[in-house]
Amino acid sequence: MSSNQTQGNPYFVYTYATQMVEVEVDIKTGEVDLKRIVGTFDIGKAINPMLLEGQIEGGIGMGIGYALMEKVVLDEGIIQNLGLKDYLIPTALDMPQITSALIEKPNVHGPYGAKGIGEMPNIPTPAAINNAIANAVGAWIYQVPIDSESVWKAMHPAKPRGR
């Protein structure tokens, strides 16, 4: 099919987001304490700023859970933590200070100039948290969730057994 026979553009609106995270890491235990998350979001026109703020905070909360808490425990292929007593998710007490900046440049293709927010707050959060931890401890962690044990092990790599 030639290009003049195609219809529409499924990607008429691109959205962008970035985040920075401030953490404190206990060097004795590897425990991570989120202090602050700052995010910038290119959303076109903010039609409902209060709803937008809630979407941003909720999405960042989801990203925090993915980055630091939500771990599926398997035993011979059977999930062992099916309930919320065993499967940890963030609560209001786990949320750091969140500051968001909106870049509002109305989009000619969106309704009333909006681009939408969708999953933008969630997507960069785990990477931003991991970057902050790596910056704090000088070592990278290569899996999620990033628990205190994995942080401690990254700070104290096992020495090869001598010959």
BAFI-3210 file (N, C-alpha, C; in Angstrom, 3 decimals, decimal comma, padded with zeros to 6 digits):
// residues 163
n [1|2|3|4|5|6|7|8|9|10|11|12|13|14|15|16|17|18|19|20|21|22|23|24|25|26|27|28|29|30|31|32|33|34|35|36|37|38|39|40|41|42|43|44|45|46|47|48|49|50|51|52|53|54|55|56|57|58|59|60|61|62|63|64|65|66|67|68|69|70|71|72|73|74|75|76|77|78|79|80|81|82|83|84|85|86|87|88|89|90|91|92|93|94|95|96|97|98|99|100|101|102|103|104|105|106|107|108|109|110|111|112|113|114|115|116|117|118|119|120|121|122|123|124|125|126|127|128|129|130|131|132|133|134|135|136|137|138|139|140|141|142|143|144|145|146|147|148|149|150|151|152|153|154|155|156|157|158|159|160|161|162|163]
n.u [000,856|000,651|001,939|000,102|-002,335|-002,851|-004,594|-005,062|-003,155|-001,770|-000,232|-000,541|-000,159|002,405|003,566|005,441|007,552|009,404|011,351|012,755|014,317|014,707|016,454|017,088|019,425|019,914|022,985|023,715|021,657|020,512|018,024|015,671|014,590|012,221|012,341|011,612|009,920|010,161|008,466|008,071|005,725|004,552|001,684|-000,010|-002,846|-004,049|-007,003|-008,546|-007,130|-007,051|-007,892|-005,873|-003,621|-004,228|-004,104|-001,393|-000,167|-001,251|-000,272|002,495|002,569|001,911|004,210|006,123|005,377|005,907|008,660|009,737|008,273|006,296|006,228|006,021|005,730|006,796|006,292|007,263|005,939|003,519|001,686|002,413|001,707|-001,096|-002,858|-003,460|-002,252|000,130|001,178|002,760|001,795|002,064|001,077|-000,608|001,217|003,633|004,184|006,226|007,107|005,646|006,249|005,019|005,473|003,877|003,964|002,466|001,484|-000,752|-002,166|-002,808|-004,175|-005,533|-008,416|-009,710|-007,138|-005,704|-003,335|-003,301|-002,676|-002,468|-000,413|001,910|002,938|003,625|005,494|008,289|009,013|010,090|012,671|013,762|013,839|015,635|017,914|018,395|018,969|021,275|022,948|023,149|024,367|026,380|026,229|024,591|021,320|019,776|017,209|013,669|011,260|013,185|014,578|015,601|017,548|018,633|019,750|021,653|023,303|024,247|025,798|027,723|029,415|029,849|032,888|035,148|035,833|038,950|041,955]
n.v [-001,170|002,147|005,250|007,317|006,126|005,484|006,046|008,576|009,339|007,550|008,535|011,313|013,040|013,684|013,189|014,381|013,793|014,303|013,468|014,163|012,894|013,013|011,311|009,690|007,453|004,856|003,919|001,768|-000,089|-000,028|000,971|002,938|006,245|008,207|011,570|013,758|014,398|015,753|016,693|017,283|018,048|017,831|018,836|019,960|021,803|022,504|021,394|020,758|021,600|020,718|018,036|017,100|017,431|015,479|013,189|013,201|012,902|010,417|008,742|008,964|007,762|005,120|004,538|004,646|002,427|000,357|000,706|000,358|-001,440|-003,368|-006,637|-009,735|-012,816|-015,986|-019,515|-022,380|-021,588|-020,695|-018,022|-016,462|-014,272|-013,130|-011,327|-008,020|-007,921|-009,171|-008,311|-005,525|-002,140|001,369|003,678|006,627|007,467|006,749|008,476|010,982|014,506|016,083|017,869|019,465|020,608|022,171|022,137|024,137|024,249|024,720|022,090|021,643|019,476|018,207|017,897|020,978|021,896|020,133|017,563|015,418|013,300|010,708|007,902|009,252|010,333|007,993|006,490|007,555|007,394|004,985|004,773|007,285|007,138|004,985|006,135|008,198|006,709|005,337|007,532|008,336|006,156|005,229|002,962|000,770|-000,663|-003,444|-004,504|-004,483|-004,816|-002,325|-003,160|-002,833|-004,741|-005,286|-002,803|-002,609|-004,788|-003,873|-001,762|-003,115|-005,085|-008,576|-010,123|-011,876|-015,263|-016,087|-017,516]
n.w [000,000|-000,891|000,485|000,161|000,393|002,970|006,074|008,369|011,379|013,813|015,849|016,563|018,635|020,778|024,024|026,815|029,647|032,650|035,544|038,773|041,661|045,164|047,605|050,767|051,994|054,218|055,198|056,710|056,659|054,125|053,686|051,964|051,861|050,552|049,765|048,157|045,096|041,948|039,134|035,638|033,178|029,924|028,840|027,019|027,045|030,230|031,197|033,449|036,140|038,891|038,815|037,180|038,857|040,785|039,165|038,512|041,064|041,833|039,774|040,188|042,692|041,953|040,461|042,494|044,014|042,151|041,889|044,501|046,162|045,200|044,857|043,395|044,816|044,148|044,342|043,082|040,765|041,723|042,938|045,952|047,452|047,460|048,615|050,037|052,480|052,204|049,806|049,066|048,686|047,975|050,543|051,767|053,644|052,584|050,611|049,182|049,319|046,588|043,715|040,938|037,637|034,986|031,522|029,394|026,317|024,051|022,120|018,775|017,786|019,819|022,049|022,958|023,079|024,659|025,564|027,190|030,076|031,137|031,518|032,003|034,526|035,893|034,404|034,311|037,004|038,445|037,235|037,837|040,629|040,950|039,777|041,631|043,930|043,064|042,710|045,358|046,701|045,090|043,498|041,207|041,016|039,623|039,397|040,027|042,629|044,318|047,108|050,596|051,077|048,521|047,972|050,027|049,348|046,884|047,732|049,145|047,579|046,957|047,708|045,659|046,385|047,678|046,272]
ca.u [000,000|001,461|001,685|-001,061|-003,558|-003,048|-005,539|-004,830|-001,858|-002,073|000,631|-000,630|000,200|003,452|003,637|006,762|007,617|010,682|011,271|013,955|013,956|015,659|016,334|018,085|019,650|020,616|024,108|023,847|020,600|020,081|016,652|015,518|013,543|011,938|012,148|010,934|009,884|009,803|008,171|007,626|004,832|004,092|000,309|-000,873|-003,632|-004,641|-008,431|-008,987|-005,865|-007,147|-007,904|-004,526|-002,759|-004,532|-003,577|000,066|000,189|-001,596|000,669|003,778|002,389|002,031|005,618|006,820|005,086|006,654|010,094|010,232|007,473|005,422|006,989|005,252|006,504|006,378|006,831|006,954|004,997|002,274|001,827|002,286|001,212|-002,292|-003,626|-002,758|-001,452|001,432|001,634|002,829|001,595|002,235|-000,040|-000,363|002,402|004,825|004,323|007,088|006,642|005,597|006,113|004,897|005,440|003,158|004,302|001,201|001,513|-001,910|-001,972|-003,853|-004,890|-006,258|-009,624|-009,464|-005,693|-005,108|-002,616|-003,601|-001,628|-002,375|000,589|003,154|003,542|004,057|006,568|009,673|009,249|011,070|014,019|014,234|014,171|016,868|019,004|018,674|019,635|022,634|023,702|023,378|025,212|027,478|026,072|023,316|020,505|019,283|015,893|012,646|011,400|014,470|014,372|016,782|018,578|019,334|020,565|022,794|024,198|024,899|026,822|028,727|029,486|030,533|034,264|035,379|036,582|040,351|042,596]
ca.v [000,000|003,369|006,140|008,178|005,369|005,276|006,987|009,022|009,227|007,091|009,227|012,736|013,818|013,118|013,833|014,221|013,982|014,006|013,557|014,106|012,364|013,164|010,207|009,454|006,019|004,449|003,107|000,555|-001,057|000,062|001,470|004,138|007,165|009,205|012,900|014,703|014,107|016,902|016,243|018,260|017,343|018,557|018,324|020,762|022,746|021,902|021,699|020,666|021,522|019,943|016,639|016,857|017,265|014,158|012,181|013,205|012,311|008,992|008,057|008,881|006,728|003,827|004,356|004,355|001,026|-000,498|000,849|000,027|-002,303|-004,390|-007,831|-010,971|-013,925|-017,249|-020,785|-023,362|-020,990|-020,308|-016,740|-016,636|-013,051|-012,734|-010,297|-006,788|-008,078|-009,688|-007,608|-004,144|-001,010|002,604|004,350|008,067|007,662|006,473|009,497|012,115|015,793|016,038|019,163|019,256|021,769|021,863|022,895|024,298|024,783|024,030|021,189|021,904|018,244|017,681|018,625|022,218|022,091|019,184|016,380|014,328|012,982|009,250|007,225|010,028|010,436|006,681|005,893|007,880|007,332|003,971|005,114|008,442|006,649|004,204|007,083|008,888|005,749|005,139|008,737|008,387|005,075|004,932|001,635|000,568|-001,843|-003,833|-005,132|-003,879|-003,627|-002,060|-003,250|-002,452|-005,773|-005,091|-001,589|-002,954|-005,648|-003,043|-000,964|-004,034|-006,217|-009,760|-010,267|-013,260|-016,092|-016,131|-018,797]
ca.w [000,000|-000,939|001,618|-000,063|000,643|004,409|006,661|009,733|012,022|015,171|016,816|016,258|019,817|021,626|025,322|027,413|031,098|033,297|037,002|039,610|042,971|046,255|048,556|051,800|052,116|055,431|054,704|057,526|056,352|052,740|053,616|051,148|052,291|049,519|050,342|047,259|043,664|041,126|037,777|034,643|032,263|028,745|028,787|026,148|027,844|031,427|031,202|034,842|036,883|040,126|038,405|036,666|040,027|041,341|038,242|038,658|042,355|041,792|038,885|040,883|043,709|041,271|040,133|043,750|044,321|041,223|042,133|045,839|047,022|044,635|044,491|043,307|045,362|043,531|044,823|042,046|039,828|042,386|043,629|047,396|048,116|046,711|049,307|050,370|053,702|051,791|048,597|049,526|047,784|048,746|051,191|051,886|054,485|051,779|049,568|049,508|048,788|045,126|043,060|039,497|036,757|033,754|030,327|028,678|024,963|023,492|020,990|017,774|017,462|020,974|022,431|023,705|023,180|025,606|025,109|028,109|031,047|031,109|032,339|032,076|035,857|036,352|033,608|034,685|038,450|038,881|036,769|038,599|041,968|040,837|039,550|042,892|044,816|042,540|043,019|046,804|047,222|044,175|042,907|040,524|041,294|038,305|039,413|040,866|043,441|044,956|048,557|051,371|050,907|047,240|048,095|050,869|048,559|045,869|048,423|049,689|046,660|047,470|047,236|045,200|047,348|047,282|045,915]
c.u [000,904|001,044|000,473|-002,378|-003,790|-003,981|-005,140|-003,399|-002,119|-001,258|000,627|-000,223|001,280|003,474|004,990|006,682|009,032|010,523|012,663|013,499|015,086|015,398|017,363|018,193|020,436|021,738|024,327|022,850|020,203|018,663|016,617|014,352|013,375|011,646|011,302|010,998|009,409|009,603|007,734|006,866|004,364|002,693|-000,595|-001,552|-004,243|-006,107|-008,970|-007,744|-005,930|-007,151|-006,524|-003,550|-002,977|-003,990|-002,065|000,462|-000,124|-000,640|002,037|003,703|002,494|003,489|006,457|006,605|005,884|008,134|010,539|009,477|006,855|006,219|006,066|006,164|005,933|007,036|006,352|005,849|003,684|002,519|001,512|001,704|000,030|-003,071|-002,783|-002,023|-000,051|002,021|001,593|002,593|001,746|000,933|000,286|000,900|003,705|005,101|005,250|006,417|006,714|005,383|006,024|004,844|004,775|003,655|003,030|001,426|000,384|-001,588|-003,120|-004,678|-005,769|-007,503|-009,277|-007,977|-004,990|-004,332|-002,989|-002,410|-001,419|-001,349|001,879|003,722|004,144|005,343|007,969|010,003|010,243|012,500|014,584|014,614|015,483|018,072|019,389|019,395|021,075|023,510|024,060|024,397|026,370|027,411|024,676|022,638|019,781|017,975|014,949|011,814|012,785|014,213|015,674|017,901|019,345|020,194|021,817|023,795|024,917|026,009|027,983|028,845|030,295|031,933|034,449|036,205|037,987|040,843|043,688]
c.v [001,236|004,323|007,040|007,433|005,116|006,346|007,312|008,839|008,803|007,804|010,721|013,613|013,057|013,903|013,504|014,479|013,680|014,171|013,541|013,695|012,639|012,044|010,356|007,944|005,758|003,507|001,838|-000,524|-001,086|000,582|002,807|004,956|008,214|010,540|013,796|014,183|015,365|016,389|017,393|017,504|018,272|018,059|019,088|021,828|021,999|022,316|021,715|020,506|020,696|018,442|016,231|016,625|015,895|013,037|012,073|012,524|010,811|008,198|007,916|007,832|005,337|003,528|004,032|002,884|000,084|-000,476|000,229|-001,066|-003,525|-005,568|-009,043|-012,103|-015,218|-018,432|-021,850|-022,864|-020,544|-019,024|-016,932|-015,414|-012,468|-011,593|-009,092|-006,872|-008,555|-008,954|-006,117|-003,156|000,265|003,084|005,838|008,337|007,430|007,559|010,623|013,422|015,705|017,455|018,900|020,596|021,339|022,757|022,951|025,026|024,058|023,260|021,383|020,661|017,738|018,482|019,813|022,478|021,112|018,096|015,175|014,029|011,481|008,673|008,028|010,146|009,123|006,221|006,288|007,661|006,252|004,299|006,289|008,038|005,870|005,116|007,799|007,971|005,528|006,348|008,801|007,355|004,701|003,560|001,519|-000,701|-002,167|-004,606|-004,300|-004,996|-003,539|-002,068|-002,941|-003,480|-005,579|-003,837|-001,899|-003,802|-004,851|-002,199|-001,824|-005,251|-007,373|-009,826|-011,705|-014,023|-016,325|-017,527|-019,077]
c.w [000,000|000,169|001,404|000,150|002,141|004,949|008,086|010,200|013,461|016,240|016,549|017,433|020,583|022,925|025,944|028,911|031,569|034,797|037,615|041,007|043,954|047,257|049,662|051,930|053,393|055,010|055,538|057,106|054,884|052,588|052,884|051,675|051,196|050,190|049,444|045,830|042,956|039,712|036,894|033,567|031,157|028,437|027,810|026,982|029,025|031,502|032,634|035,718|038,165|039,826|037,900|037,809|040,673|040,479|038,381|039,961|042,392|040,925|039,518|041,989|043,119|040,942|041,358|044,131|043,448|041,552|043,444|046,582|046,364|044,088|044,498|043,777|044,796|044,238|043,858|041,119|040,428|043,177|045,112|048,104|047,328|047,347|049,658|051,703|053,363|050,587|048,913|048,392|048,614|049,372|051,226|052,699|053,721|050,750|050,023|049,091|047,262|044,610|041,569|038,777|035,462|032,634|029,501|027,363|024,240|022,213|020,006|017,465|018,604|021,278|023,332|023,924|024,096|024,883|025,961|029,001|031,129|032,065|032,497|033,480|036,348|035,669|034,074|036,158|038,862|038,450|037,551|040,019|041,926|040,605|040,839|043,871|044,357|042,839|044,505|047,279|046,309|043,546|042,303|041,006|039,992|038,327|040,257|041,466|044,061|046,461|049,284|051,228|049,605|047,258|048,905|050,090|047,472|046,493|048,922|048,768|047,255|046,864|046,769|046,232|046,811|046,947|046,893]
res [m|s|s|n|q|t|q|g|n|p|y|f|v|y|t|y|a|t|q|m|v|e|v|e|v|d|i|k|t|g|e|v|d|l|k|r|i|v|g|t|f|d|i|g|k|a|i|n|p|m|l|l|e|g|q|i|e|g|g|i|g|m|g|i|g|y|a|l|m|e|k|v|v|l|d|e|g|i|i|q|n|l|g|l|k|d|y|l|i|p|t|a|l|d|m|p|q|i|t|s|a|l|i|e|k|p|n|v|h|g|p|y|g|a|k|g|i|g|e|m|p|n|i|p|t|p|a|a|i|n|n|a|i|a|n|a|v|g|a|w|i|y|q|v|p|i|d|s|e|s|v|w|k|a|m|h|p|a|k|p|r|g|r]
***
